[in-house]
């Protein structure tokens, strides 16, 4: 079946840190030339969608805000849909807080007023932030998270991600996270497919992580394409519980795979 749209992960798929993965710009341009719709999908809540669009454009992959879906956008949409104007505390950086406020949510650090605690990838996390979240959860606040990733791929290796924050709160409060909205969550799938305006069976998810990108594809009925340009090594595939439909070395091989899928 011909694929009409692609969800492209960013870190480890399109770029690593500030460096474009060689050939990613040409691959995206070719897919667009063929009329394929593309949405860039990230679990990282460290930047605004405008920041991601600007970075992609600067690296040679033209993008607008509407081309980007990330976990901050998804969690803000999720919370605003559940309780408009809800009082929220987030262990997160300023771009996440701005996304929450833009959705009409109230940011507060008063544990007695907090209705939702959001755990996110936060390079500025302190004991004070953990304590506010701890006190709020103990008082009955709902506990949600942007993404489940243990690490984030960067140039030269990996750095700790949101899973560490989630684990700290689970260990101290004795309460499991109520919901994680980033990949592989269906909340992210819905937001991304709405942007593409395509059914799941006409869309491929391309990413470098089996436990998020490919698991989401499997659960949602998307074609799962694993790229080996990020965190997953070839030797991991044999014993992996989650298998991709296709494996590519990097995005330069995606246009050829696109032709193969169209011919099937």
N, C-alpha and C positions, 0 to 999 in steps of 0.2 A: 504493500500500500504506500502511495506517495506521501511523504512527509511535507506538510505545508508550513510548519512552524518549529522553531527551536528555542528551547530554554537553555541558555548558556551560563553556567557557573562562572564566577570571575576569578577568585584567588586559586591559582593552580591550574586554571583552564585557559583564561584569556591572558592573564599576566601573573607574575610573581613579584610582589612588592611594587617597585616603580618601573619594572622592566616588562615590556610586552613579550609574551612567548613568541618566538620567531614564527612568522607566517600567519599569526592569528588575524591580523588586519586584512590580509588578502583573502583568507578563508571566509570571513564575515562578509566582505565586499562581494565575493562570488555568490554566496548564498542569497544575498539581497538582490543581486542582479537576476537571479533565477526567480525572484518573487517570493522567497521564503520570508516569513515573518519571524522576527527575533526579539526576545525579551531577555535581558541580562538579570540573573538571579543570584543573590548573595545572602548568606546567613550573617554576614558581619554587620553589626549595628554601629560601627565607629564613625560613619560618615553619612551625610544626607544623600538622597537620591540625586540631587543636583551635583554634589561632589563626585559621585560615581560617574555621572554623565560627562562631567568636565574632564575627569581623568581618562575615561575611555577615548574621548575626542582628542585629547592631548597626545595619547599614545597611538593615534591613527585609526581608531575605530569610532566613527561619528555616532553619537548617541544623544538622546534628549532625556529629560526627566521621566517622560512617559514610557521610555524603553527599559526602565529599571524597577525591579521589585526587590526589596530587601526586608530583613526580619523586623526592622524598626517600623516600617510601613505596615507590615502584616500585623504586628502586635498592637499597634495603635488602632488599626481598623477593627481588630478582634475585640479589644476592650471597649471601644466606643459603641460597637454593635451590641455588646452584652449589657452595658450600663452607661448610657450617654452622660458625660460630665463626671464620671467616676473619679474618686480621689486615689491617686496613684503615687507610689514611691518606687523609683527605679535605681538599681545598682547599675549604672550605665554612664556613658559620656554625654556631653551636651547635644550632639546631633540626635540621639535617641530621645532626650527630654524634649527637644524642639518638635520632633515628630509627634510625640504624645500630646503636647500642648496644641499643636495644629489640628489635632483630631477633637479638640474641645475637652480634653481631660485635664483635671486639676492636679498639679504636682505638689505634694506635701511631704514633710518629713516628720509629722506628728503621728507616732504609732497608734494613738487612740482614734485618729481620723482616717487612716489608710485603709482602703477597701481592697486594693490589689498591690501586691509586690511583684515587680518585674526584675528578674535576674538576667543579666546580659554580659557580654564580653566587655570588660571594663578595666582598662589599664591604670585607672586612678582609684581602684577599689581600696578602701581602708577598713579598719576594724569598726570605725564609727558607722559606716554604711551598712556593714554586716549586722551590727547591733540594732540599728533602726529596723531593718528588714526582719530580723529575728523577733523583736518585740511585737511588730505588727502581725506577723504570722501566728505567734503565740496568742494574740488577741482575736484571731479568727480571720485575718485578711487572706484572700485567695492568693496563691503562689503560682505565678506563671513565668515563663522564660522565653527569650527570643530565639535561642537555638541550642542544640545539644552537643555541638562540636567540642571534642576534648582539646584540639589544637587548631591553629590556623597556619596554613602554609605561607611562608615568606621566602624571599631570596636567601638562600643559604641554609634553610631548615624550617623549623616550626616554632610557634610560640603558644603559650597556654591560652585557651579560649573559654567560653561561657560554662562549660561543664564543671570547671573548678569552682565557680561561684555557686552553681546549683548544688554541687556536692557539699559545700560548706554549710549552706542553709538546711539541706536535708539532714546532715549529720547533727547539727546543733538543735534544730527544732523538732526532730523526729517525724517530720511531715514530708511526704513525697511531693514533688512539683505537680500541680494540678494539670497543667497543660504546657506544652512546648510548641510554639507556633511556626518556627522556621522549618526548613527542610529536615526531615521528610514529612512534615505535617500536611494534612489535607487543607489546612488554612492557607498555606503557601501555594499549593496547587491551584486552589480556586482563584486566588488573586492573580496568579500568573496566566491562567487560561482566560480569565476575563480580559486581560490586556491583549492577548493574542487573538481573541474572538474565534477560537478554534476548539473542536472537540478533542478530548484526550488522545484518541486513537490516530490523530493526524499530527501529533506533536512528539518530538524527541527531546529528552533531557540529556544534556552533555555535561559531565562533571568528573572530578578527580577522586571523589570519595564514595566508597561503596555504601557506607552506613547512612549517608544522607542523600546524595544525588541519585544513586542507583536504587536504593531502597524506596525512595519516593516514586521513581519511575515504575517500579514493580507494583507498588500498591495502587497507583493511580491509573494504570493502563497506558502509560507512556512508553515509547521506545527508549530503553536505557543505553546510553553510549558512555563508556568509561574512557577517559583520557589518562594516559600514563605520565602526564606532564606535571602532576602535583604530588599528593601524598601516597598514592597507592602504587605499590611495586608489582611487577608481573608475577612474581613467585607467590603473592598473596592470593591470587585468583583460584588456584587449585583447591584450597581449603576454605574458601569463602562461602558463607551460607547464602549470601546474596550475589547473584550472577548477573552481569550486564548482558544485553542482547548483542552488543558489538563492543570491540575494544580498538581504540586508535592510539597511536603514539602521542599525537598532539593535534591541534585543530587544523593543521595543514592537510590532514587526511580526511577531514569531514566532507568537503565537496565531492570527493570520489565516492564516499559512503552514501551521500545523498543521491547520487546517480544510481547506485546499486539498489537502494531502497525504492526509487521511483520505477525501476525496471521489474521489481518483484510482483 
